[in-house]
Amino acid sequence: MIRSELIQKLSEANPDLAARDVEAITTTFFDEISRRLAADGRVELRGFGAFSTRARDARTGRNPRTGELVAVDAKRVPYFKPGKEMRVKLNV
C-alpha cells in the first residue's frame, strides 16, 4: 500500500472528514515519526510495533560495477520491530 491508497482508505472509513483533512493528519503522523527518529528517539505503537534507529559503523564497500573499493561513512538507519499482536496476525 502506498501513501495515497492509505489516505483514500482512511477517507472512505471516515466520510465525515474531508480528504484534505485526512491527508493533513496522515502527513503530520509520518512527519512526527520521522522527527522523533531524527532526534534519536523511539516511537512505539502498541499492538503494531516500534520504530527506532540503529547505528552502522563506517566500512569499506565495493562498487558492484567496477569492483573499486569505496569508503562508506557511519550512519543511522531506521529499524522496525513488529509488536506481538502483529506477529500473531501474520502467523495465523
QUIPE-V350899 format. One record per residue. N is the residue number from 1. RES is the residue in one small letter. SS is DSSP state (H for helix, E for strand, L for the rest). PHI is phi in degrees with one decimal (none if undefined). BURIAL is + if it has 16 or more other ideal C-beta (glycine too) atoms within 10 Angstrom, else -. Layout:
BEGIN
n=N res=RES ss=SS phi=PHI burial=BURIAL
n=N res=RES ss=SS phi=PHI burial=BURIAL
END
This chain:
BEGIN
n=1 res=m ss=L phi=none burial=-
n=2 res=i ss=L phi=-103.5 burial=-
n=3 res=r ss=H phi=-55.3 burial=-
n=4 res=s ss=H phi=-64.6 burial=-
n=5 res=e ss=H phi=-67.8 burial=-
n=6 res=l ss=H phi=-61.4 burial=-
n=7 res=i ss=H phi=-62.4 burial=+
n=8 res=q ss=H phi=-63.6 burial=-
n=9 res=k ss=H phi=-62.8 burial=-
n=10 res=l ss=H phi=-65.3 burial=+
n=11 res=s ss=H phi=-64.7 burial=+
n=12 res=e ss=H phi=-67.1 burial=-
n=13 res=a ss=H phi=-76.4 burial=-
n=14 res=n ss=L phi=-129.0 burial=-
n=15 res=p ss=L phi=-65.2 burial=-
n=16 res=d ss=L phi=-76.6 burial=-
n=17 res=l ss=L phi=-100.0 burial=-
n=18 res=a ss=L phi=-73.1 burial=-
n=19 res=a ss=H phi=-58.5 burial=-
n=20 res=r ss=H phi=-67.9 burial=-
n=21 res=d ss=H phi=-69.5 burial=-
n=22 res=v ss=H phi=-62.8 burial=+
n=23 res=e ss=H phi=-64.4 burial=+
n=24 res=a ss=H phi=-65.0 burial=-
n=25 res=i ss=H phi=-63.1 burial=-
n=26 res=t ss=H phi=-62.4 burial=+
n=27 res=t ss=H phi=-62.4 burial=-
n=28 res=t ss=H phi=-61.8 burial=-
n=29 res=f ss=H phi=-57.2 burial=-
n=30 res=f ss=H phi=-69.5 burial=-
n=31 res=d ss=H phi=-63.8 burial=-
n=32 res=e ss=H phi=-67.3 burial=-
n=33 res=i ss=H phi=-62.0 burial=-
n=34 res=s ss=H phi=-61.9 burial=-
n=35 res=r ss=H phi=-62.8 burial=-
n=36 res=r ss=H phi=-65.3 burial=-
n=37 res=l ss=H phi=-66.4 burial=+
n=38 res=a ss=H phi=-64.6 burial=-
n=39 res=a ss=L phi=-87.5 burial=-
n=40 res=d ss=L phi=63.6 burial=-
n=41 res=g ss=L phi=-99.9 burial=-
n=42 res=r ss=L phi=-138.2 burial=-
n=43 res=v ss=E phi=-121.4 burial=-
n=44 res=e ss=E phi=-117.4 burial=-
n=45 res=l ss=E phi=-113.5 burial=-
n=46 res=r ss=L phi=-54.6 burial=-
n=47 res=g ss=L phi=84.0 burial=-
n=48 res=f ss=L phi=-109.4 burial=-
n=49 res=g ss=E phi=160.2 burial=+
n=50 res=a ss=E phi=-130.2 burial=-
n=51 res=f ss=E phi=-101.2 burial=+
n=52 res=s ss=E phi=-152.3 burial=+
n=53 res=t ss=E phi=-121.9 burial=+
n=54 res=r ss=E phi=-128.6 burial=-
n=55 res=a ss=E phi=-87.1 burial=-
n=56 res=r ss=E phi=-116.4 burial=-
n=57 res=d ss=L phi=-72.6 burial=-
n=58 res=a ss=L phi=-66.4 burial=-
n=59 res=r ss=E phi=-154.3 burial=-
n=60 res=t ss=E phi=-104.9 burial=-
n=61 res=g ss=E phi=-104.1 burial=-
n=62 res=r ss=E phi=-133.7 burial=-
n=63 res=n ss=L phi=-70.7 burial=-
n=64 res=p ss=L phi=-66.5 burial=-
n=65 res=r ss=L phi=-80.0 burial=-
n=66 res=t ss=L phi=-104.1 burial=-
n=67 res=g ss=L phi=80.6 burial=-
n=68 res=e ss=L phi=-68.9 burial=-
n=69 res=l ss=E phi=-74.1 burial=-
n=70 res=v ss=E phi=-133.1 burial=-
n=71 res=a ss=E phi=-79.1 burial=-
n=72 res=v ss=E phi=-111.5 burial=-
n=73 res=d ss=L phi=-68.8 burial=-
n=74 res=a ss=L phi=-67.0 burial=-
n=75 res=k ss=E phi=-158.3 burial=-
n=76 res=r ss=E phi=-106.7 burial=-
n=77 res=v ss=E phi=-125.7 burial=-
n=78 res=p ss=E phi=-70.6 burial=-
n=79 res=y ss=E phi=-139.4 burial=-
n=80 res=f ss=E phi=-123.1 burial=-
n=81 res=k ss=E phi=-116.8 burial=-
n=82 res=p ss=E phi=-65.8 burial=-
n=83 res=g ss=L phi=-78.0 burial=-
n=84 res=k ss=H phi=-59.7 burial=-
n=85 res=e ss=H phi=-61.8 burial=-
n=86 res=m ss=H phi=-67.7 burial=-
n=87 res=r ss=H phi=-60.9 burial=-
n=88 res=v ss=H phi=-64.3 burial=-
n=89 res=k ss=H phi=-62.6 burial=-
n=90 res=l ss=H phi=-72.7 burial=-
n=91 res=n ss=L phi=-111.8 burial=-
n=92 res=v ss=L phi=-81.1 burial=-
END
